[in-house]
Amino acid sequence: MKKSKKLGILATLVCGVLLFAGCGSSTDESSASNSESKVEETASSETVETTDFSGKTLNVVTTSDAYKALFDKFSEETGAKVEFLSMSSGEVLSRMKADKSEPMADLWFGGGLDAFMQAKTDSLLEQYQSDVVKTIDEDYRDPDGYWLSKGLTVGGLLVNDEILKEKDIEAPETWADLADSKYKDEVIMSDPAISGTMYAIVKGILDKDGTDKGWEYWEKVNENIQFYGKRGKDPQEKTASGEFAIGLVPVDQSTFDAAEENNLSVVYPSDGIPWVPEGVAVFKDAPGKEMAEAFIDFMLKPENMQQLAEIDGKDTNQIIVDGVKGLDLGLEKKDLIKEDLTTFGSDRQTILDKWADMTADKAQ
């Protein structure tokens, strides 16, 4: 009897311990669940806080107001108002250097990479390297996170076939062809100090051929050029009007459209395509820094890069971000010249100074 009673007491104690343990487990699980719920709520509130920019304004410096549709989409998703200031990359750089007291805007969207690299050197840009940005090939973004590319500008030739036919001259197929004296006074390009694309072409050939051989080449081409255009559009417009037979131009959909309208030909030189990333960056100490960074991640979504490709009329966006379906203008990644972007900005002034000495009597 005593033995049975002891067993009963022991059983009761065991059950009590087990019950207590069970209750403790249930309490812990409930506590953990509540904790996770609070974390989710916090994360959710943080997400809303960083993506809802209602009542705030993102100030953007850009080369064109054509991008309004893409920024309107960003506004719809985030509530941010967007205001634009249209300015060339050279003008942006000059203004920033002249007044460093406060940033001129939040986001710098588009323009020649040499200006972005110089701005990095002058400590005028913020670093930004999100997980989204890091998916871009390193050839098309700054390793330190100061700029990235929204696409590539590539250089090629626009040819007025009628003029060449009248003069019984064959159309050029390579950059090397332009050095032939048969094209004397038939070639036009813009001053590379004014046009970022022309600087990219000059620098691309120097990278391709080597400094000494490259400058020998440009000296020969210079002999075939009467004067250098003071606007980026001069080569296309003057070739289309029949003033010149061959124009060095940035190639995009508008180039092909102009060629079709004016009975011209677009030539991708078979000895390589010079290229330059079109920069995007956040201005240093920008008041709208978070909005600018949010826009960069938004821009890099494949569907938005596709819209950007359509706006820009280029087929290089798919080179920047995998999975983008854009235009097909006949350009392939393998056609691009192997360029040294690390010196694209640092060599700029030296190259332009040498260029100015070489072409002094032909600058407009």
C-alpha positions as CSV (number, residue, x, y, z in Angstrom):
1,M,0.0,0.0,0.0
2,K,2.8,2.4,1.0
3,K,4.7,1.4,-2.2
4,S,1.6,2.1,-4.3
5,K,1.1,5.5,-2.7
6,K,4.7,6.4,-3.3
7,L,4.4,5.5,-6.9
8,G,1.3,7.6,-7.2
9,I,3.0,10.6,-5.7
10,L,6.0,10.1,-8.0
11,A,3.7,9.9,-11.0
12,T,2.0,13.1,-9.9
13,L,5.4,14.8,-9.6
14,V,6.5,13.6,-13.0
15,C,3.3,14.8,-14.6
16,G,3.7,18.1,-12.9
17,V,7.2,18.5,-14.2
18,L,6.2,17.5,-17.7
19,L,3.2,19.8,-17.6
20,F,5.4,22.6,-16.4
21,A,7.8,21.9,-19.2
22,G,5.0,21.8,-21.7
23,C,3.7,25.1,-20.5
24,G,7.2,26.6,-20.6
25,S,7.6,25.4,-24.2
26,S,4.2,26.8,-25.2
27,T,5.1,30.1,-23.6
28,D,8.5,30.2,-25.3
29,E,6.9,29.4,-28.7
30,S,4.2,32.1,-28.1
31,S,6.9,34.6,-27.1
32,A,9.1,33.7,-30.1
33,S,6.1,34.0,-32.4
34,N,5.2,37.4,-30.9
35,S,8.9,38.5,-31.2
36,E,9.0,37.4,-34.9
37,S,5.7,39.2,-35.4
38,K,7.2,42.4,-34.0
39,V,10.3,42.0,-36.2
40,E,8.1,41.6,-39.2
41,E,6.1,44.6,-38.2
42,T,9.3,46.6,-37.7
43,A,10.8,45.5,-41.0
44,S,7.5,46.3,-42.7
45,S,7.4,49.7,-41.2
46,E,11.0,50.3,-42.2
47,T,10.3,49.3,-45.7
48,V,7.3,51.7,-45.9
49,E,9.5,54.4,-44.4
50,T,12.3,54.1,-46.9
51,T,10.1,53.7,-50.0
52,D,7.2,56.1,-49.3
53,F,8.6,59.5,-50.3
54,S,5.3,61.3,-50.4
55,G,5.7,65.1,-49.9
56,K,9.4,64.9,-50.9
57,T,11.1,66.0,-54.1
58,L,13.8,64.3,-56.0
59,N,15.9,66.8,-57.9
60,V,17.6,65.3,-61.0
61,V,20.2,66.7,-63.3
62,T,19.8,65.0,-66.7
63,T,20.7,65.5,-70.3
64,S,17.2,65.3,-71.6
65,D,13.6,65.5,-70.4
66,A,12.8,62.3,-72.4
67,Y,13.2,60.3,-69.2
68,K,10.1,61.8,-67.7
69,A,8.0,58.7,-68.3
70,L,10.4,56.5,-66.3
71,F,10.6,59.0,-63.4
72,D,6.8,59.3,-63.5
73,K,6.6,55.6,-62.9
74,F,9.0,56.0,-59.9
75,S,6.7,58.8,-58.6
76,E,3.7,56.5,-58.8
77,E,5.4,53.8,-56.8
78,T,7.0,56.0,-54.2
79,G,5.0,59.2,-54.0
80,A,8.1,61.3,-54.7
81,K,7.8,64.4,-56.8
82,V,10.6,64.7,-59.4
83,E,12.0,68.0,-60.8
84,F,14.5,68.1,-63.7
85,L,17.4,70.4,-64.6
86,S,18.7,69.8,-68.1
87,M,22.4,70.2,-68.5
88,S,25.3,68.6,-70.3
89,S,27.9,66.6,-68.3
90,G,30.6,69.3,-68.9
91,E,28.3,72.0,-67.6
92,V,27.5,69.9,-64.5
93,L,31.1,69.4,-63.7
94,S,32.0,73.1,-64.2
95,R,29.1,74.2,-62.0
96,M,30.0,71.7,-59.2
97,K,33.7,72.8,-59.3
98,A,32.7,76.5,-59.1
99,D,30.4,76.0,-56.1
100,K,31.0,73.2,-53.7
101,S,29.0,74.7,-50.8
102,E,25.9,72.7,-51.6
103,P,24.9,69.9,-54.0
104,M,23.2,71.1,-57.2
105,A,20.7,68.2,-57.1
106,D,20.2,64.7,-55.7
107,L,20.7,62.5,-58.7
108,W,22.9,62.9,-61.7
109,F,21.4,60.9,-64.5
110,G,23.2,60.4,-67.9
111,G,26.2,62.0,-69.5
112,G,29.8,61.3,-70.4
113,L,31.7,59.1,-68.0
114,D,34.8,61.3,-68.0
115,A,32.8,63.9,-66.1
116,F,31.6,61.4,-63.5
117,M,35.1,60.1,-63.0
118,Q,36.4,63.7,-62.5
119,A,33.6,64.3,-60.1
120,K,34.7,61.2,-58.1
121,T,38.3,62.5,-58.1
122,D,37.0,65.9,-56.8
123,S,35.0,64.2,-54.0
124,L,31.7,65.5,-55.4
125,L,29.8,62.1,-55.4
126,E,28.4,59.7,-52.8
127,Q,29.2,56.0,-52.7
128,Y,26.3,53.6,-53.2
129,Q,26.6,49.9,-53.6
130,S,23.4,48.0,-53.0
131,D,22.9,44.3,-53.7
132,V,21.1,45.3,-56.9
133,V,24.0,47.5,-58.1
134,K,26.5,44.7,-57.4
135,T,24.7,42.5,-60.0
136,I,26.1,44.7,-62.8
137,D,29.3,43.6,-64.5
138,E,32.2,45.4,-63.0
139,D,33.2,46.8,-66.4
140,Y,30.1,49.0,-66.2
141,R,30.3,50.4,-62.7
142,D,32.8,52.1,-60.4
143,P,34.4,49.5,-58.1
144,D,34.2,52.0,-55.2
145,G,30.5,52.6,-55.8
146,Y,30.6,56.2,-57.0
147,W,28.9,55.8,-60.3
148,L,27.2,53.1,-62.4
149,S,26.0,52.9,-66.0
150,K,22.4,53.0,-67.3
151,G,23.6,52.0,-70.8
152,L,26.5,52.5,-73.2
153,T,27.0,55.1,-75.9
154,V,28.9,53.7,-78.8
155,G,30.7,55.4,-81.7
156,G,30.3,54.7,-85.4
157,L,30.1,56.3,-88.8
158,L,27.3,57.9,-90.7
159,V,27.9,57.8,-94.4
160,N,26.4,59.9,-97.2
161,D,26.6,57.3,-100.0
162,E,25.5,59.7,-102.8
163,I,28.4,62.0,-102.2
164,L,30.9,59.2,-102.2
165,K,29.4,57.7,-105.3
166,E,29.6,61.1,-107.1
167,K,33.3,61.3,-106.2
168,D,33.9,57.6,-107.0
169,I,35.1,56.8,-103.5
170,E,34.3,53.6,-101.6
171,A,32.7,53.9,-98.2
172,P,34.9,53.3,-95.2
173,E,34.5,50.0,-93.3
174,T,37.0,50.6,-90.5
175,W,38.5,53.4,-88.4
176,A,41.8,52.8,-90.2
177,D,40.1,53.7,-93.5
178,L,39.5,57.3,-92.3
179,A,43.3,57.9,-92.3
180,D,43.3,57.4,-96.1
181,S,44.0,60.7,-98.0
182,K,41.2,59.9,-100.4
183,Y,38.8,61.1,-97.7
184,K,40.4,64.5,-97.4
185,D,37.8,67.2,-96.5
186,E,35.1,64.5,-96.5
187,V,35.1,63.8,-92.7
188,I,33.5,65.7,-89.9
189,M,33.6,65.1,-86.1
190,S,32.8,67.3,-83.1
191,D,35.5,68.6,-80.8
192,P,36.1,66.0,-78.1
193,A,36.4,68.7,-75.5
194,I,32.7,69.4,-76.2
195,S,31.3,66.0,-77.0
196,G,31.7,63.1,-74.6
197,T,31.1,60.6,-77.4
198,M,33.9,62.1,-79.5
199,Y,36.2,61.9,-76.5
200,A,35.2,58.3,-76.1
201,I,36.0,57.6,-79.7
202,V,39.4,59.3,-79.4
203,K,40.2,57.5,-76.2
204,G,39.0,54.1,-77.5
205,I,41.3,54.3,-80.5
206,L,44.2,55.2,-78.3
207,D,43.4,52.2,-76.1
208,K,43.1,49.9,-79.1
209,D,46.2,51.0,-81.0
210,G,48.4,52.1,-78.1
211,T,49.3,55.7,-77.3
212,D,52.0,56.3,-80.0
213,K,50.4,54.5,-82.8
214,G,47.0,56.0,-81.8
215,W,48.2,59.6,-82.0
216,E,49.8,58.9,-85.4
217,Y,46.4,57.7,-86.5
218,W,44.6,60.8,-85.3
219,E,47.2,63.1,-86.9
220,K,46.4,61.5,-90.3
221,V,42.6,61.7,-89.7
222,N,43.1,65.4,-88.7
223,E,44.5,66.0,-92.1
224,N,41.2,64.8,-93.7
225,I,39.1,67.1,-91.5
226,Q,38.4,70.8,-92.4
227,F,37.0,71.8,-89.0
228,Y,35.6,70.4,-85.8
229,G,32.0,70.8,-84.9
230,K,31.1,72.8,-81.9
231,R,27.9,70.8,-81.2
232,G,27.5,67.1,-80.7
233,K,24.9,66.9,-83.4
234,D,27.0,68.7,-86.1
235,P,28.4,65.5,-87.7
236,Q,25.0,63.9,-88.2
237,E,23.2,67.1,-89.4
238,K,26.0,68.1,-91.8
239,T,26.4,64.6,-93.2
240,A,22.6,64.4,-93.8
241,S,22.6,67.8,-95.5
242,G,25.4,66.7,-97.9
243,E,28.1,69.1,-96.5
244,F,30.3,66.1,-95.7
245,A,30.4,62.4,-96.8
246,I,31.3,60.9,-93.4
247,G,30.4,61.8,-89.9
248,L,31.7,60.4,-86.7
249,V,28.6,59.9,-84.5
250,P,27.1,58.2,-81.5
251,V,25.0,55.3,-82.9
252,D,21.5,54.7,-81.6
253,Q,18.0,54.3,-83.1
254,S,17.8,58.0,-84.0
255,T,21.0,57.5,-86.1
256,F,19.3,54.7,-88.1
257,D,16.1,56.8,-88.4
258,A,18.1,59.7,-89.8
259,A,20.0,57.3,-92.2
260,E,16.7,56.0,-93.5
261,E,15.2,59.4,-93.9
262,N,18.2,60.8,-95.8
263,N,19.5,57.9,-97.8
264,L,22.5,57.4,-95.6
265,S,24.3,54.4,-94.2
266,V,25.3,53.6,-90.6
267,V,28.6,51.8,-90.3
268,Y,29.9,49.9,-87.3
269,P,33.6,49.8,-88.1
270,S,34.8,46.2,-88.2
271,D,38.0,47.0,-86.3
272,G,36.2,47.7,-83.1
273,I,33.5,49.8,-81.5
274,P,34.5,52.6,-79.0
275,W,32.1,52.9,-76.1
276,V,31.5,54.8,-72.9
277,P,29.1,54.1,-70.0
278,E,26.4,56.6,-69.5
279,G,26.8,57.6,-65.9
280,V,24.4,57.7,-63.0
281,A,25.4,59.0,-59.6
282,V,24.3,60.5,-56.3
283,F,25.6,64.0,-55.5
284,K,27.6,64.3,-52.3
285,D,25.6,65.4,-49.3
286,A,22.4,65.4,-51.4
287,P,19.4,66.1,-49.2
288,G,17.4,63.5,-51.3
289,K,20.1,60.9,-51.0
290,E,17.7,58.1,-50.0
291,M,15.4,58.9,-52.9
292,A,18.3,58.9,-55.3
293,E,19.5,55.5,-54.1
294,A,15.9,54.1,-54.2
295,F,15.6,55.3,-57.8
296,I,18.9,53.5,-58.8
297,D,17.6,50.2,-57.5
298,F,14.2,50.9,-59.2
299,M,16.0,51.7,-62.5
300,L,17.9,48.5,-62.5
301,K,14.8,46.3,-62.6
302,P,14.8,44.5,-66.0
303,E,11.4,45.9,-66.9
304,N,12.6,49.5,-66.2
305,M,15.8,49.0,-68.0
306,Q,13.8,47.8,-71.0
307,Q,11.7,51.0,-70.8
308,L,15.0,53.0,-70.6
309,A,16.3,51.2,-73.7
310,E,13.2,52.2,-75.6
311,I,13.6,55.9,-74.4
312,D,17.3,56.0,-75.3
313,G,16.9,54.0,-78.5
314,K,19.8,51.8,-77.7
315,D,20.6,48.1,-77.6
316,T,23.2,48.3,-74.9
317,N,21.0,48.1,-71.8
318,Q,21.0,44.3,-72.1
319,I,24.8,44.4,-71.8
320,I,24.4,46.2,-68.5
321,V,21.7,44.0,-66.9
322,D,21.0,40.4,-67.8
323,G,17.5,39.5,-68.9
324,V,16.7,42.9,-70.5
325,K,14.9,42.7,-73.8
326,G,15.7,45.8,-75.8
327,L,16.3,47.0,-79.3
328,D,18.4,45.1,-81.8
329,L,20.6,47.5,-83.8
330,G,23.1,44.9,-84.8
331,L,25.6,45.6,-82.0
332,E,27.2,42.6,-80.2
333,K,29.2,42.7,-77.0
334,K,32.2,41.1,-78.7
335,D,32.4,44.1,-81.1
336,L,33.3,46.5,-78.3
337,I,36.9,47.7,-78.1
338,K,38.7,46.5,-74.9
339,E,39.1,49.8,-73.2
340,D,40.9,51.0,-70.0
341,L,38.2,52.8,-68.1
342,T,40.5,53.4,-65.1
343,T,42.3,56.1,-67.1
344,F,39.2,57.4,-68.9
345,G,38.8,60.3,-66.5
346,S,42.4,60.7,-65.3
347,D,43.8,61.0,-68.9
348,R,41.1,63.3,-70.1
349,Q,42.8,66.6,-69.7
350,T,46.2,65.3,-71.1
351,I,44.4,63.9,-74.2
352,L,42.4,67.1,-74.7
353,D,45.4,69.3,-74.4
354,K,47.3,67.3,-76.9
355,W,44.2,67.3,-79.2
356,A,43.9,71.1,-78.9
357,D,47.6,71.5,-79.9
358,M,47.1,69.2,-82.9
359,T,43.9,70.8,-84.2
360,A,44.4,74.4,-83.1
361,D,43.8,75.9,-86.6
362,K,40.6,73.9,-87.1
363,A,38.7,74.5,-83.9
364,Q,35.5,76.6,-84.5
